[in-house]
Amino acid sequence: MSDQIKFIVDNLNKEPFRKNYNLITFDSLEPMQLLQVLNDVLAEIDPKQVVDIREEMPEQTAKRMLSLLGILKYKPPGNATDMSTFRQGLVIGSKPVIYPALHWLLQRTDELKKRAYLARFLIKLEVPNEFLQDETVADTNKQYEELMEAFKTLHKECQQLKTSGFSTAEIRRDISAMEEEKDQLIKRVERLKKRVETVQNHQQMLKIARQLRVEKEREELLAQQKQEQKSQLFHAVQRLQRAQNQLKSMRHAAADAKPESLMKRLEEEIKFNSYMVTEKFPKELENKKKELHFLQTVVSEPAMGHSDLLELESKINKINTEVNQLIEKKMMRNEPMEGKLSLYKQQASIISRKKEAKAEELQEAKEKLASLEKEVSVKTNQTRELDGTEVLKGDEFKRYVSKLRSKSTVFKKKHQIIAEFKAEFGILQRTEELLKQRHENIQHQLQTIEEKKGISGYSYTQEELERVSALKSEVDEMKGRTLDDMSEMVKKLNSLVSEKKSALAPVIKELRQLRQKCQELTQECDEKKSQYDSCAAGLESNRSKLEQEVRGLREECLQEESKYHYTNCMIKNLQIQLRRATDEMKAYVSSDQQEKRKAIREQYTKNIAEQENLGKKLREKQKAVRESHGPNMKQAKMWRDFEQLMECKKQCFLKQQSQTSIGQVIQEGGEDRLIL
């Protein structure tokens, strides 16, 4: 437990939480603070969980956290079936519940972020069937499912691109390197063009070089065609040999076949087919009909309750007891003739069962043989379509394998020799480049020194003078020589040339043979290399397909796991409801009045009675109000009239007071007189 707390504290002190806890302060946190820490970790995984739990009801907090933990596939430690204790501990902020959850979440934060992100788009909303009857709702649901499938495919492609190993930086570096190589090649081509332009008849030489290249390509094409024709001839010879062997085997089989063996084989097949038609198939058909009738009766019957099942179980038990009693009575009788007949019956039943089993095995073997023959024919057709040849068998395949092995050893040796030649050629080419570079550097240094001394071109003129003087001395020596010396020299040279020719003649022959062998080996090498490349490309494509299938199956496995956990949660909820229902039934059936009062049914009946009494009282009150409504309205109208009358009198009184200030009103004989 201490290691777990230490791991939690270390991760909470890092980015992005930065809580600055130690073991003591973290262990002394209150339940509300622990729940807030758990909510912060969940908010880091899913940004929708950013909530201050003080502003939220505890039940809503627990429901929200439980739903997210279910999506993330968190399994509580201990007894996984007791979800009520886990839910209660999550509501009250219990440390034994929150610590393992924090440890599990902080261990795999990146993986859970991805899972929460995918859950936002891949958790399907269940729409009831009665709403799907509407066309607009059904079309919207179909579009929703299509968009979900499109998201799955796009996410898979994105993950494949991320894991493919290609990066933009590497591609940019490759492009820049290729551009540099292109510039270097362009410069080299321009340099070569300048050099060639100085040579006489360079256009004609280029034309001859093009013709030479075309002829070489044509020679390679003809050699390839020759090789293909050789291989076709070889395959045709092999097909002819196989056909001849098949013809021989068929003739041999026809010669060995006798009418007795053929009749015996036909009789066995007739017996087997008659047994299948007369005994086995009718029994299977009757059994299938019985099963169908039984299933139809089960479907036609109404749904059975718990009481019906109990009655059926009791009936089955009674029938079993009666059967056992009858068997005991039969055993008590123990008649000898019936015992012998029972033995014969048992033996006959055993033989019939064995016969049925062997017939089934024979039928399965025949079906398997037919399927295998079909597969063999399909494979042979595929090989014919690919190579135009049939599959080798027996000794021919062994001879073909031995030839391939011998050729592979020869190929490896020749390939090693070619590799050595290439390595030596590369070394010599590199030394030549280094020597040329050194010569250019020396010439450049010499030119710089001459420019500094003010005698630029001195070395060039010096070389020209030396060359001219050498030529002049040679010409002088040539002139000084006599004709006899020249004739003797010519004779010596002719003798030397003839000796060299005679000595080099066998070497030239061997060289020609070796060149021909080299060309053949290079052709074989190119063919094998092309075969290897095609095989490697096919294997690579198969590997990529298998990887895609594995990824798809893993995703399906994850989806099935989420469905499994969801169904488990639903089963647990149903079990809790069933437990409550059983407790309610026990309380309702029990004779104790206190337990009956605790029952929800009694409470609801009590509440219903109270509400009915209240409704009666309210109806009586409503009746009284209706009866007194007319007189009350009259009384209210009279009061309003009285109020208007009093208001009128008040106004008259006020007017009278205002008139007294102007004159005097005198009442005499029922008349009012105003005296000013």
C-alpha positions as CSV (number, residue, x, y, z in Angstrom):
1,M,0.0,0.0,0.0
2,S,2.9,2.4,0.8
3,D,4.4,1.7,-2.7
4,Q,1.1,2.5,-4.2
5,I,0.7,5.8,-2.4
6,K,4.3,6.7,-3.2
7,F,3.7,6.1,-6.9
8,I,0.5,8.2,-6.8
9,V,2.3,11.1,-5.0
10,D,5.2,11.0,-7.4
11,N,2.9,11.2,-10.5
12,L,0.7,13.9,-9.0
13,N,3.8,16.1,-8.3
14,K,4.8,15.9,-12.0
15,E,3.3,17.6,-15.1
16,P,0.5,18.3,-15.7
17,F,-0.9,18.1,-12.1
18,R,1.9,19.7,-10.0
19,K,0.2,19.1,-6.7
20,N,3.3,19.4,-4.4
21,Y,2.1,16.6,-2.1
22,N,4.2,14.4,0.1
23,L,3.1,11.1,1.7
24,I,1.8,12.7,4.9
25,T,-0.2,15.5,3.3
26,F,-1.6,13.2,0.7
27,D,-2.6,10.6,3.3
28,S,-4.2,13.3,5.4
29,L,-6.5,14.6,2.6
30,E,-10.3,14.6,3.4
31,P,-12.7,12.5,1.3
32,M,-13.9,15.5,-0.6
33,Q,-10.4,16.5,-1.5
34,L,-9.6,12.9,-2.6
35,L,-12.6,12.9,-4.8
36,Q,-11.4,16.2,-6.3
37,V,-7.9,14.7,-7.0
38,L,-9.6,11.7,-8.7
39,N,-11.7,14.1,-10.7
40,D,-8.6,16.1,-11.8
41,V,-7.0,12.9,-13.0
42,L,-10.1,11.9,-14.9
43,A,-10.3,15.4,-16.4
44,E,-6.7,15.0,-17.7
45,I,-7.9,11.9,-19.5
46,D,-11.2,13.3,-20.6
47,P,-11.5,17.1,-20.7
48,K,-15.3,16.9,-20.3
49,Q,-14.8,15.9,-16.7
50,V,-13.4,19.3,-15.6
51,V,-15.9,20.0,-12.8
52,D,-15.8,21.4,-9.3
53,I,-17.4,18.6,-7.3
54,R,-18.4,21.1,-4.5
55,E,-21.0,22.5,-7.0
56,E,-22.3,19.0,-7.9
57,M,-24.5,16.5,-6.2
58,P,-22.6,13.4,-4.8
59,E,-24.9,11.1,-6.7
60,Q,-24.2,12.9,-10.0
61,T,-20.5,12.8,-9.3
62,A,-20.5,9.1,-8.6
63,K,-22.6,8.4,-11.6
64,R,-20.3,10.5,-13.9
65,M,-17.1,8.9,-12.5
66,L,-18.6,5.3,-12.7
67,S,-19.6,5.8,-16.3
68,L,-16.1,7.0,-17.3
69,L,-14.4,4.2,-15.4
70,G,-16.7,1.8,-17.1
71,I,-15.7,3.2,-20.5
72,L,-12.0,3.0,-19.5
73,K,-12.6,-0.7,-18.4
74,Y,-11.5,-0.3,-14.9
75,K,-12.0,-3.4,-12.7
76,P,-12.1,-2.8,-8.9
77,P,-9.8,-5.0,-6.9
78,G,-11.3,-7.7,-4.7
79,N,-14.7,-9.1,-5.3
80,A,-15.8,-7.7,-8.6
81,T,-19.4,-8.6,-8.2
82,D,-19.9,-6.4,-5.2
83,M,-20.4,-3.1,-7.1
84,S,-22.6,-1.6,-4.4
85,T,-19.7,-1.3,-2.0
86,F,-17.5,0.2,-4.7
87,R,-20.2,2.7,-5.6
88,Q,-20.7,3.6,-1.9
89,G,-17.0,4.0,-1.4
90,L,-16.8,6.3,-4.4
91,V,-19.6,8.5,-3.1
92,I,-18.1,8.9,0.4
93,G,-14.5,9.2,-0.9
94,S,-13.1,6.0,0.8
95,K,-9.4,5.6,0.5
96,P,-9.4,1.8,-0.2
97,V,-11.6,2.6,-3.2
98,I,-9.9,5.7,-4.5
99,Y,-6.2,4.8,-4.1
100,P,-6.3,1.7,-6.4
101,A,-8.3,3.7,-9.0
102,L,-5.7,6.5,-8.9
103,H,-2.9,4.0,-9.2
104,W,-4.5,2.3,-12.2
105,L,-5.3,5.6,-13.9
106,L,-1.8,7.1,-13.4
107,Q,-0.1,3.9,-14.7
108,R,-1.7,4.1,-18.2
109,T,-2.6,7.7,-18.7
110,D,-1.7,7.9,-22.4
111,E,-3.5,4.7,-23.3
112,L,-6.6,5.8,-21.4
113,K,-6.6,9.2,-23.2
114,K,-6.8,7.4,-26.5
115,R,-9.6,5.1,-25.2
116,A,-11.6,8.1,-23.9
117,Y,-11.1,9.9,-27.2
118,L,-12.3,6.9,-29.2
119,A,-15.2,6.4,-26.8
120,R,-16.6,9.8,-27.6
121,F,-17.2,8.6,-31.2
122,L,-17.5,4.8,-31.0
123,I,-20.0,4.3,-28.1
124,K,-23.3,3.7,-29.9
125,L,-26.5,5.4,-28.8
126,E,-29.2,2.8,-28.4
127,V,-32.4,4.0,-30.1
128,P,-35.7,2.2,-29.2
129,N,-37.3,0.2,-32.0
130,E,-40.6,2.2,-31.8
131,F,-38.7,5.4,-32.7
132,L,-36.9,3.6,-35.5
133,Q,-40.2,3.1,-37.3
134,D,-40.1,6.8,-38.2
135,E,-38.3,7.2,-41.6
136,T,-36.4,10.4,-40.6
137,V,-35.1,8.8,-37.3
138,A,-34.1,5.6,-39.2
139,D,-32.2,7.6,-41.9
140,T,-30.5,9.7,-39.2
141,N,-29.5,6.5,-37.3
142,K,-28.2,5.0,-40.5
143,Q,-26.1,8.1,-41.3
144,Y,-24.8,8.0,-37.7
145,E,-23.7,4.3,-38.1
146,E,-22.0,5.1,-41.5
147,L,-20.1,8.0,-40.0
148,M,-19.0,5.8,-37.1
149,E,-17.6,3.2,-39.6
150,A,-15.9,6.0,-41.6
151,F,-14.3,7.3,-38.4
152,K,-13.0,3.8,-37.6
153,T,-11.4,3.4,-41.1
154,L,-9.9,6.9,-40.9
155,H,-8.5,6.3,-37.4
156,K,-6.9,3.0,-38.6
157,E,-5.3,4.7,-41.5
158,C,-4.0,7.5,-39.3
159,Q,-2.5,5.0,-36.8
160,Q,-0.9,3.0,-39.7
161,L,0.7,6.2,-41.0
162,K,2.0,7.1,-37.6
163,T,3.5,3.6,-37.1
164,S,4.8,3.3,-40.6
165,G,8.2,4.9,-39.7
166,F,8.0,7.6,-42.3
167,S,8.6,11.2,-41.1
168,T,8.5,14.5,-42.9
169,A,12.0,15.4,-41.8
170,E,13.4,12.2,-43.3
171,I,11.5,12.7,-46.6
172,R,12.8,16.3,-46.8
173,R,16.3,15.1,-46.2
174,D,16.0,12.5,-48.9
175,I,14.5,15.1,-51.3
176,S,17.4,17.5,-50.6
177,A,19.9,14.8,-51.1
178,M,18.3,13.7,-54.4
179,E,18.3,17.3,-55.6
180,E,22.0,17.7,-54.8
181,E,22.7,14.4,-56.6
182,K,20.7,15.7,-59.6
183,D,22.7,19.0,-59.7
184,Q,26.0,17.0,-59.5
185,L,24.9,14.8,-62.4
186,I,23.8,17.8,-64.5
187,K,27.2,19.4,-63.9
188,R,29.0,16.2,-64.7
189,V,27.0,15.8,-67.9
190,E,27.9,19.4,-68.9
191,R,31.5,18.8,-68.2
192,L,31.5,15.6,-70.3
193,K,29.8,17.5,-73.1
194,K,32.5,20.1,-73.1
195,R,35.2,17.5,-73.2
196,V,33.5,15.6,-76.0
197,E,33.0,18.8,-78.1
198,T,36.8,19.2,-78.3
199,V,37.1,15.8,-79.9
200,Q,36.9,15.5,-83.7
201,N,33.8,13.7,-85.2
202,H,32.1,13.6,-81.7
203,Q,28.7,13.5,-83.3
204,Q,29.5,10.4,-85.3
205,M,31.1,8.8,-82.2
206,L,27.9,9.5,-80.2
207,K,25.8,8.0,-82.9
208,I,28.0,4.9,-82.9
209,A,27.7,4.7,-79.1
210,R,23.9,4.9,-79.3
211,Q,23.9,2.1,-81.9
212,L,26.2,0.0,-79.7
213,R,23.8,0.5,-76.7
214,V,20.8,-0.4,-78.8
215,E,22.5,-3.6,-80.0
216,K,23.5,-4.6,-76.5
217,E,19.9,-4.2,-75.3
218,R,18.7,-6.2,-78.3
219,E,21.3,-8.9,-77.5
220,E,20.1,-9.0,-73.8
221,L,16.5,-9.3,-75.0
222,L,17.4,-12.1,-77.4
223,A,19.3,-13.9,-74.6
224,Q,16.3,-13.5,-72.4
225,Q,14.0,-14.9,-75.1
226,K,16.3,-17.8,-75.6
227,Q,16.3,-18.6,-71.9
228,E,12.5,-18.4,-71.8
229,Q,12.3,-20.7,-74.8
230,K,14.7,-23.1,-73.0
231,S,12.5,-23.1,-69.9
232,Q,9.4,-23.6,-71.9
233,L,11.0,-26.6,-73.7
234,F,12.1,-28.0,-70.4
235,H,8.5,-27.7,-69.0
236,A,7.1,-29.2,-72.1
237,V,9.4,-32.2,-71.8
238,Q,8.4,-32.6,-68.2
239,R,4.7,-32.5,-69.1
240,L,5.3,-35.1,-71.7
241,Q,7.1,-37.4,-69.3
242,R,4.3,-37.0,-66.7
243,A,1.6,-37.7,-69.3
244,Q,3.5,-40.8,-70.4
245,N,3.8,-42.0,-66.7
246,Q,0.1,-41.4,-66.2
247,L,-0.7,-43.4,-69.4
248,K,1.5,-46.3,-68.2
249,S,-0.1,-46.3,-64.7
250,M,-3.6,-46.3,-66.2
251,R,-2.7,-49.1,-68.6
252,H,-1.2,-51.1,-65.7
253,A,-4.4,-50.5,-63.6
254,A,-6.6,-51.6,-66.5
255,A,-4.5,-54.7,-67.0
256,D,-4.6,-55.7,-63.3
257,A,-8.3,-55.1,-63.0
258,K,-10.5,-58.2,-62.7
259,P,-14.3,-58.5,-62.9
260,E,-14.5,-60.2,-59.5
261,S,-12.7,-57.3,-57.7
262,L,-14.9,-54.8,-59.6
263,M,-18.1,-56.6,-58.7
264,K,-17.0,-56.9,-55.1
265,R,-16.3,-53.2,-54.9
266,L,-19.6,-52.4,-56.5
267,E,-21.5,-54.7,-54.1
268,E,-19.9,-52.9,-51.1
269,E,-20.9,-49.5,-52.4
270,I,-24.5,-50.8,-53.1
271,K,-24.7,-52.2,-49.5
272,F,-23.4,-48.9,-48.0
273,N,-25.8,-46.8,-50.1
274,S,-28.8,-49.0,-49.4
275,Y,-28.0,-48.9,-45.6
276,M,-27.8,-45.1,-45.8
277,V,-31.1,-44.8,-47.7
278,T,-33.1,-47.5,-45.9
279,E,-31.9,-47.1,-42.3
280,K,-29.8,-44.1,-41.5
281,F,-31.4,-41.3,-43.4
282,P,-35.0,-42.3,-42.4
283,K,-34.0,-42.3,-38.7
284,E,-32.3,-38.9,-39.0
285,L,-35.3,-37.5,-40.9
286,E,-37.7,-38.8,-38.2
287,N,-35.5,-37.4,-35.4
288,K,-35.5,-34.0,-37.2
289,K,-39.3,-34.1,-37.6
290,K,-39.7,-34.8,-33.9
291,E,-37.3,-32.0,-32.9
292,L,-39.3,-29.7,-35.3
293,H,-42.6,-30.7,-33.8
294,F,-41.3,-30.2,-30.3
295,L,-39.9,-26.8,-31.1
296,Q,-43.2,-25.8,-32.8
297,T,-45.2,-26.9,-29.7
298,V,-42.8,-24.9,-27.4
299,V,-43.2,-21.8,-29.6
300,S,-47.0,-22.1,-29.7
301,E,-47.3,-22.4,-25.9
302,P,-47.6,-19.2,-23.9
303,A,-44.7,-17.9,-21.8
304,M,-44.2,-19.9,-18.6
305,G,-43.7,-18.4,-15.2
306,H,-41.9,-19.5,-12.1
307,S,-44.9,-21.4,-10.8
308,D,-45.4,-23.3,-14.1
309,L,-41.7,-24.4,-14.0
310,L,-42.1,-25.6,-10.5
311,E,-45.1,-27.7,-11.5
312,L,-43.3,-29.2,-14.4
313,E,-40.3,-30.1,-12.2
314,S,-42.6,-31.8,-9.7
315,K,-44.3,-33.8,-12.5
316,I,-40.9,-34.9,-13.9
317,N,-39.8,-36.0,-10.4
318,K,-43.0,-38.0,-10.0
319,I,-42.6,-39.7,-13.4
320,N,-38.9,-40.5,-12.6
321,T,-39.9,-42.1,-9.3
322,E,-42.6,-44.2,-11.1
323,V,-40.0,-45.3,-13.7
324,N,-37.6,-46.3,-11.0
325,Q,-40.3,-48.3,-9.2
326,L,-41.2,-50.2,-12.4
327,I,-37.5,-51.0,-13.0
328,E,-37.2,-52.3,-9.4
329,K,-40.2,-54.5,-9.9
330,K,-38.8,-55.9,-13.1
331,M,-35.5,-56.6,-11.4
332,M,-37.4,-58.4,-8.6
333,R,-39.1,-60.7,-11.1
334,N,-35.8,-61.6,-12.8
335,E,-37.1,-64.0,-15.4
336,P,-34.3,-66.0,-17.1
337,M,-35.7,-65.8,-20.6
338,E,-36.1,-62.0,-20.4
339,G,-32.5,-61.8,-19.1
340,K,-31.2,-63.7,-22.2
341,L,-33.3,-61.6,-24.5
342,S,-32.0,-58.5,-22.8
343,L,-28.4,-59.6,-23.4
344,Y,-29.2,-60.2,-27.1
345,K,-31.0,-56.9,-27.3
346,Q,-28.0,-55.1,-25.8
347,Q,-25.6,-56.7,-28.2
348,A,-27.8,-55.9,-31.2
349,S,-28.1,-52.3,-30.0
350,I,-24.3,-52.1,-29.5
351,I,-23.7,-53.5,-33.0
352,S,-26.3,-51.1,-34.5
353,R,-24.6,-48.1,-32.8
354,K,-21.2,-49.2,-34.0
355,K,-22.6,-49.6,-37.5
356,E,-24.1,-46.1,-37.4
357,A,-20.8,-44.7,-36.1
358,K,-18.8,-46.4,-38.8
359,A,-21.2,-45.2,-41.4
360,E,-20.9,-41.7,-40.2
361,E,-17.1,-42.0,-40.2
362,L,-17.2,-43.3,-43.7
363,Q,-19.5,-40.5,-44.8
364,E,-17.2,-37.9,-43.2
365,A,-14.1,-39.5,-44.8
366,K,-15.8,-39.4,-48.2
367,E,-16.7,-35.8,-47.8
368,K,-13.2,-34.9,-46.6
369,L,-11.7,-36.8,-49.6
370,A,-14.0,-35.0,-52.0
371,S,-13.1,-31.6,-50.5
372,L,-9.3,-32.5,-50.6
373,E,-9.6,-33.6,-54.2
374,K,-11.4,-30.3,-55.0
375,E,-8.6,-28.3,-53.3
376,V,-6.0,-30.2,-55.2
377,S,-7.7,-29.5,-58.5
378,V,-8.0,-25.8,-57.6
379,K,-4.3,-25.6,-56.6
380,T,-3.3,-27.4,-59.8
381,N,-5.4,-25.0,-61.9
382,Q,-3.8,-22.0,-60.1
383,T,-0.3,-23.3,-60.8
384,R,-1.2,-23.8,-64.4
385,E,-2.5,-20.3,-64.7
386,L,0.6,-18.8,-63.0
387,D,3.5,-20.8,-64.6
388,G,1.7,-22.8,-67.3
389,T,3.1,-26.0,-65.8
390,E,1.8,-28.8,-63.6
391,V,2.9,-29.7,-60.1
392,L,5.9,-32.0,-59.9
393,K,5.5,-35.3,-58.1
394,G,7.8,-37.9,-56.6
395,D,11.1,-38.5,-58.2
396,E,10.7,-35.6,-60.6
397,F,10.4,-33.2,-57.7
398,K,13.5,-34.7,-56.0
399,R,15.5,-34.3,-59.1
400,Y,14.3,-30.7,-59.5
401,V,15.3,-29.9,-55.9
402,S,18.8,-31.4,-56.4
403,K,19.3,-29.4,-59.6
404,L,18.2,-26.2,-57.7
405,R,20.7,-26.9,-54.9
406,S,23.6,-27.5,-57.3
407,K,22.7,-24.3,-59.2
408,S,22.3,-22.3,-55.9
409,T,25.9,-23.4,-54.9
410,V,27.3,-22.4,-58.2
411,F,25.4,-19.1,-58.1
412,K,26.7,-18.3,-54.6
413,K,30.3,-19.0,-55.7
414,K,30.0,-16.8,-58.8
415,H,28.2,-14.1,-56.8
416,Q,31.1,-14.1,-54.3
417,I,33.6,-13.8,-57.2
418,I,31.6,-10.9,-58.7
419,A,31.5,-9.2,-55.3
420,E,35.2,-9.5,-54.9
421,F,35.7,-8.0,-58.4
422,K,33.3,-5.1,-57.6
423,A,35.1,-4.4,-54.4
424,E,38.5,-4.4,-56.2
425,F,37.1,-2.2,-58.9
426,G,35.7,0.3,-56.4
427,I,39.1,0.5,-54.6
428,L,41.0,1.1,-57.9
429,Q,38.4,3.7,-58.9
430,R,38.8,5.4,-55.6
431,T,42.6,5.5,-55.9
432,E,42.3,6.9,-59.4
433,E,40.0,9.7,-58.2
434,L,42.4,10.5,-55.3
435,L,45.4,10.6,-57.6
436,K,43.6,12.9,-60.0
437,Q,42.5,15.1,-57.2
438,R,46.0,15.3,-55.8
439,H,47.3,16.1,-59.3
440,E,44.8,18.9,-59.7
441,N,45.7,20.3,-56.3
442,I,49.4,20.3,-57.1
443,Q,48.6,22.0,-60.4
444,H,46.5,24.6,-58.7
445,Q,49.2,25.2,-56.1
446,L,51.8,25.6,-58.8
447,Q,49.6,28.1,-60.6
448,T,49.1,30.1,-57.5
449,I,52.9,30.2,-56.8
450,E,53.6,31.3,-60.4
451,E,50.9,34.1,-60.1
452,K,52.6,35.2,-56.9
453,K,56.0,35.3,-58.5
454,G,54.6,37.0,-61.6
455,I,55.5,34.2,-64.0
456,S,52.1,32.7,-64.7
457,G,52.2,30.0,-67.4
458,Y,55.9,29.3,-66.7
459,S,55.3,25.6,-65.9
460,Y,53.2,25.1,-69.0
461,T,55.8,26.8,-71.3
462,Q,58.5,24.8,-69.6
463,E,56.7,21.5,-70.3
464,E,56.1,22.6,-73.9
465,L,59.8,23.4,-74.4
466,E,60.9,20.1,-72.8
467,R,58.4,18.2,-75.0
468,V,59.6,20.1,-78.2
469,S,63.2,19.5,-77.2
470,A,62.6,15.8,-76.6
471,L,60.8,15.5,-79.9
472,K,63.7,17.3,-81.6
473,S,66.3,15.0,-80.0
474,E,64.2,12.0,-81.0
475,V,64.0,13.2,-84.5
476,D,67.7,13.8,-84.6
477,E,68.4,10.3,-83.2
478,M,66.0,8.8,-85.7
479,K,67.9,10.6,-88.5
480,G,71.2,9.4,-87.1
481,R,70.2,5.9,-87.2
482,T,71.1,3.8,-90.2
483,L,68.8,1.8,-92.3
484,D,70.4,-1.5,-91.0
485,D,69.6,-0.6,-87.5
486,M,66.0,0.1,-88.5
487,S,65.7,-3.2,-90.4
488,E,67.2,-5.2,-87.4
489,M,64.8,-3.4,-85.1
490,V,61.8,-4.3,-87.3
491,K,62.9,-7.9,-87.4
492,K,63.2,-8.0,-83.7
493,L,59.8,-6.4,-83.3
494,N,58.2,-8.8,-85.7
495,S,59.7,-11.7,-83.9
496,L,58.5,-10.4,-80.6
497,V,55.0,-9.7,-81.9
498,S,54.8,-13.3,-83.3
499,E,56.0,-14.7,-80.0
500,K,53.5,-12.7,-78.0
501,K,50.7,-13.7,-80.3
502,S,51.6,-17.4,-80.1
503,A,51.8,-17.0,-76.3
504,L,48.6,-15.1,-76.0
505,A,46.5,-17.2,-78.3
506,P,45.4,-19.9,-75.7
507,V,44.9,-17.1,-73.1
508,I,42.6,-15.3,-75.5
509,K,40.6,-18.5,-76.1
510,E,40.2,-19.0,-72.4
511,L,39.2,-15.4,-72.0
512,R,36.5,-15.7,-74.6
513,Q,35.1,-18.8,-72.8
514,L,35.2,-17.0,-69.5
515,R,33.4,-14.0,-71.0
516,Q,30.7,-16.2,-72.3
517,K,30.4,-17.9,-68.9
518,C,30.4,-14.5,-67.2
519,Q,27.5,-13.4,-69.4
520,E,25.5,-16.6,-68.7
521,L,26.1,-16.2,-65.0
522,T,25.1,-12.5,-65.0
523,Q,21.9,-13.5,-66.8
524,E,21.2,-16.2,-64.3
525,C,22.0,-13.8,-61.5
526,D,19.6,-11.2,-62.9
527,E,16.8,-13.8,-63.3
528,K,17.3,-15.1,-59.7
529,K,17.4,-11.5,-58.4
530,S,14.1,-10.7,-60.2
531,Q,12.5,-13.8,-58.7
532,Y,13.8,-13.0,-55.3
533,D,12.5,-9.4,-55.6
534,S,9.0,-10.6,-56.7
535,C,8.9,-13.2,-53.8
536,A,10.0,-10.6,-51.3
537,A,7.4,-8.1,-52.5
538,G,4.7,-10.8,-52.2
539,L,5.8,-11.7,-48.7
540,E,5.9,-8.0,-47.7
541,S,2.3,-7.5,-49.0
542,N,1.1,-10.6,-47.1
543,R,2.8,-9.4,-43.9
544,S,1.1,-6.0,-44.2
545,K,-2.3,-7.6,-44.8
546,L,-1.8,-9.9,-41.8
547,E,-0.8,-6.9,-39.6
548,Q,-4.0,-5.0,-40.7
549,E,-6.1,-8.1,-39.9
550,V,-4.4,-8.4,-36.4
551,R,-5.1,-4.7,-35.7
552,G,-8.8,-5.2,-36.8
553,L,-9.1,-8.3,-34.6
554,R,-7.6,-6.4,-31.6
555,E,-10.1,-3.6,-32.0
556,E,-12.9,-6.1,-32.3
557,C,-11.6,-7.8,-29.1
558,L,-11.6,-4.4,-27.3
559,Q,-15.2,-3.7,-28.4
560,E,-16.3,-7.2,-27.3
561,E,-14.7,-6.6,-23.9
562,S,-16.5,-3.3,-23.5
563,K,-19.8,-5.0,-24.4
564,Y,-19.0,-7.8,-22.0
565,H,-18.4,-5.3,-19.1
566,Y,-21.6,-3.4,-20.0
567,T,-23.6,-6.6,-20.0
568,N,-22.1,-7.6,-16.6
569,C,-23.1,-4.2,-15.2
570,M,-26.6,-4.7,-16.5
571,I,-26.8,-8.2,-15.1
572,K,-25.6,-6.9,-11.7
573,N,-28.3,-4.2,-11.8
574,L,-30.9,-6.8,-12.6
575,Q,-29.7,-9.0,-9.8
576,I,-30.0,-6.1,-7.4
577,Q,-33.5,-5.5,-8.6
578,L,-34.4,-9.2,-8.3
579,R,-33.0,-9.2,-4.8
580,R,-35.1,-6.3,-3.9
581,A,-38.2,-8.0,-5.4
582,T,-37.5,-11.2,-3.4
583,D,-37.1,-9.2,-0.2
584,E,-40.3,-7.5,-0.9
585,M,-42.1,-10.8,-1.5
586,K,-40.7,-12.2,1.7
587,A,-41.8,-9.2,3.7
588,Y,-45.2,-9.3,2.0
589,V,-45.7,-13.1,2.6
590,S,-44.3,-13.1,6.2
591,S,-46.7,-13.2,9.2
592,D,-44.8,-10.6,11.2
593,Q,-46.7,-7.3,11.1
594,Q,-43.6,-5.2,11.5
595,E,-41.9,-6.7,8.4
596,K,-45.2,-6.2,6.5
597,R,-45.1,-2.6,7.4
598,K,-41.5,-2.3,6.1
599,A,-42.7,-3.7,2.7
600,I,-42.8,-1.2,-0.1
601,R,-46.3,-2.4,-1.1
602,E,-47.7,-1.7,2.4
603,Q,-46.1,1.8,2.3
604,Y,-47.6,2.4,-1.1
605,T,-51.0,1.2,0.0
606,K,-50.9,3.4,3.0
607,N,-49.9,6.4,0.9
608,I,-52.7,5.5,-1.6
609,A,-55.3,5.4,1.3
610,E,-54.1,8.7,2.7
611,Q,-54.2,10.3,-0.8
612,E,-57.7,8.8,-1.3
613,N,-58.9,10.3,2.0
614,L,-57.4,13.6,1.1
615,G,-59.1,13.4,-2.3
616,K,-62.5,12.8,-0.6
617,K,-62.0,15.8,1.6
618,L,-61.0,18.0,-1.3
619,R,-64.0,16.8,-3.3
620,E,-66.4,17.6,-0.4
621,K,-64.8,21.0,-0.1
622,Q,-65.2,21.5,-3.8
623,K,-68.9,20.5,-3.6
624,A,-69.4,23.0,-0.7
625,V,-67.7,25.7,-2.7
626,R,-69.9,24.9,-5.8
627,E,-73.1,25.1,-3.6
628,S,-72.1,28.4,-2.0
629,H,-70.8,29.9,-5.2
630,G,-74.1,31.5,-6.3
631,P,-75.0,33.2,-3.0
632,N,-71.4,34.3,-2.5
633,M,-71.3,35.9,-5.9
634,K,-74.6,37.7,-5.1
635,Q,-73.2,38.9,-1.8
636,A,-70.0,40.0,-3.5
637,K,-72.1,41.9,-6.1
638,M,-74.1,43.5,-3.3
639,W,-70.9,44.6,-1.5
640,R,-69.6,46.1,-4.8
641,D,-72.9,48.0,-5.2
642,F,-72.7,49.1,-1.6
643,E,-69.2,50.3,-2.2
644,Q,-70.2,52.3,-5.2
645,L,-73.1,53.8,-3.3
646,M,-70.9,54.9,-0.5
647,E,-68.4,56.3,-3.0
648,C,-71.2,58.3,-4.6
649,K,-72.3,59.6,-1.2
650,K,-68.7,60.6,-0.4
651,Q,-68.5,62.5,-3.7
652,C,-71.8,64.2,-3.0
653,F,-70.7,65.2,0.4
654,L,-67.5,66.6,-0.9
655,K,-69.4,68.6,-3.6
656,Q,-71.7,69.9,-0.9
657,Q,-68.9,71.2,1.2
658,S,-67.4,72.9,-1.9
659,Q,-70.8,74.6,-2.6
660,T,-71.2,75.9,1.0
661,S,-68.2,78.1,0.5
662,I,-70.0,79.8,-2.4
663,G,-73.5,80.0,-1.0
664,Q,-75.8,78.3,1.5
665,V,-78.2,75.5,0.9
666,I,-81.4,75.5,2.8
667,Q,-83.8,72.6,2.9
668,E,-87.4,73.5,3.3
669,G,-90.4,71.4,2.5
670,G,-88.3,68.7,0.8
671,E,-86.6,71.2,-1.5
672,D,-83.1,72.5,-1.5
673,R,-82.4,76.2,-2.0
674,L,-79.1,77.9,-2.7
675,I,-78.7,81.3,-1.2
676,L,-75.7,83.4,-2.4
